[in-house]
Amino acid sequence: SDTFFMLLASFVHEFGHISASLLCGAKTEEILIGFGGADIKKAGITSYKEDILIFSGGIFANVLSFLLFPKTPFGTYSLAYAVLNAVPAETLDGGRVIYSLLYPHFERRAEIFCRILSFISLFVLWQISVYILFKTGENFSLFLFCLCLFASVADEEHSQ
C-alpha cells in the first residue's frame, strides 16, 4: 500500500542522514521520530562542511532510490521526500544546508537571510498546497504540512 512505500521512503531518507553522519565520523546520539519526520541528534560537534554532507545525505538517498526505482510508488515517494526536504526552509534539510554554507562567512546576516528565505519558501509551498486543495477538493495533507512547518519556524524564532 502507499503508506508502506511512504514510510519506506522516509526510512531511506533518515538512513541517508545516518550513513552520511557515519562517513563523517560523527556518532548518532538519538533518533526522535515525530509528526513531521525524524530528528537525528549527533553526539559531539561537527564542522559546517560535515553538517552540509549530513543534511544532504537524506536527500541524496531519496534521489538514489528514485533513480533505482523510478516507475514505482516507492520511487515516487522517494522523489517527493527529496524535493520537499530540499526546500530552503530552516526546519528542512535544504534550509540547514544553506545555513551551514553561509554562516561561517556571514554569521548574523546568514541567520537573517535564512529566516527570510524560510518564510518566502514556506509561503510559496503553502500557496501550492492551497491551489492543490482547491483543485482537488480533497488533498489537505500538504496544506497541514505547511502549517506545521510555519509553526516550527515560528517556534524556533521564539526559542532563540
C-alpha positions in Angstrom: 0.0 0.0 0.0 1.0 3.6 -0.3 1.5 4.0 3.4 4.2 1.3 3.4 6.1 2.9 0.5 5.8 6.4 2.1 7.3 5.0 5.4 10.0 3.2 3.4 11.0 6.4 1.6 11.1 8.1 5.0 13.2 5.4 6.5 15.6 5.6 3.5 15.8 9.4 4.0 16.8 9.0 7.6 19.2 6.2 6.8 20.9 8.6 4.3 21.5 11.1 7.2 22.8 8.4 9.5 25.1 7.0 6.7 26.5 10.4 5.9 27.0 11.0 9.6 29.0 7.8 10.0 31.0 8.7 6.9 31.9 12.0 8.6 32.9 10.2 11.8 30.0 11.7 13.8 28.1 9.5 16.2 24.3 9.4 16.4 23.2 10.0 20.0 19.4 9.5 19.4 16.8 9.5 16.8 13.5 11.2 17.6 10.5 10.4 15.5 7.7 12.9 15.4 4.8 14.2 13.4 6.9 16.0 10.7 9.6 13.3 10.4 12.6 12.4 12.4 15.3 14.4 14.1 18.7 12.9 14.5 20.8 14.2 17.4 24.5 14.0 16.8 26.9 13.3 19.7 29.7 15.9 19.6 30.4 18.8 17.3 30.7 18.6 13.6 32.2 21.2 11.1 29.9 23.1 8.8 31.2 21.0 5.9 30.3 17.9 7.7 26.9 19.3 8.5 26.3 20.0 4.8 27.1 16.4 4.0 24.9 15.1 6.8 22.0 17.3 5.9 22.3 16.4 2.2 22.5 12.7 3.0 18.8 12.1 3.2 18.1 14.0 0.0 20.8 12.1 -1.8 19.5 8.7 -0.5 16.0 9.6 -1.8 17.2 10.7 -5.2 19.2 7.5 -5.5 16.1 5.5 -4.5 14.1 7.3 -7.2 16.8 6.6 -9.8 16.9 2.9 -8.9 13.0 2.5 -8.8 11.7 5.3 -11.0 8.3 3.9 -12.0 7.2 2.6 -8.7 5.3 4.1 -5.7 8.5 3.8 -3.7 10.4 5.8 -6.3 7.7 8.4 -6.4 7.6 8.9 -2.7 11.4 9.0 -2.6 11.4 11.8 -5.1 8.7 13.6 -3.2 10.8 13.4 0.0 13.9 14.6 -1.8 12.1 17.6 -3.3 10.3 18.5 -0.2 13.3 18.3 2.0 15.4 20.4 -0.4 13.0 23.3 0.2 15.2 26.1 1.7 13.3 26.4 5.0 15.1 26.4 8.3 13.5 23.2 9.6 14.1 21.3 6.4 17.4 19.9 5.1 17.6 22.5 2.3 17.5 25.3 4.8 20.1 23.7 7.1 22.4 23.2 4.1 22.1 26.9 3.1 22.6 28.0 6.7 25.8 25.8 7.0 27.1 27.2 3.7 26.5 30.9 4.7 27.0 31.1 8.5 30.8 30.6 8.6 31.2 33.6 6.2 28.3 35.9 7.2 27.2 34.9 10.8 24.3 37.1 11.9 23.4 38.2 8.3 23.2 34.5 7.4 20.7 33.9 10.1 18.5 36.8 8.9 18.8 35.7 5.3 17.9 32.1 6.1 14.9 33.3 8.2 13.6 35.4 5.3 14.2 32.7 2.8 12.4 30.2 5.0 9.3 32.3 5.2 9.3 33.0 1.5 9.8 29.3 0.6 7.1 28.2 3.0 4.7 30.8 1.7 5.3 29.6 -1.8 4.8 26.0 -0.7 1.7 26.9 1.2 0.3 28.7 -1.9 0.9 25.5 -3.9 -0.9 23.5 -1.2 -3.9 25.9 -1.3 -4.0 25.5 -5.1 -3.9 21.7 -4.9 -6.6 21.8 -2.1 -9.0 23.9 -4.2 -8.1 22.0 -7.4 -8.7 18.5 -6.0 -11.2 19.4 -3.3 -9.7 16.8 -1.0 -5.9 16.8 -0.7 -5.5 18.5 2.7 -2.2 16.9 3.7 0.3 19.3 2.1 -1.7 22.2 3.5 -1.5 20.8 7.0 2.2 20.0 6.5 2.9 23.6 5.5 1.1 24.9 8.6 3.3 22.6 10.8 6.4 23.9 9.1 5.3 27.5 9.6 4.7 26.7 13.3 8.1 25.0 13.7 9.9 28.0 12.1 8.0 30.4 14.3 8.7 28.2 17.3 12.4 28.3 16.6 12.3 32.1 16.4 10.8 32.4 19.8 13.2 29.9 21.3 16.3 31.9 20.2 
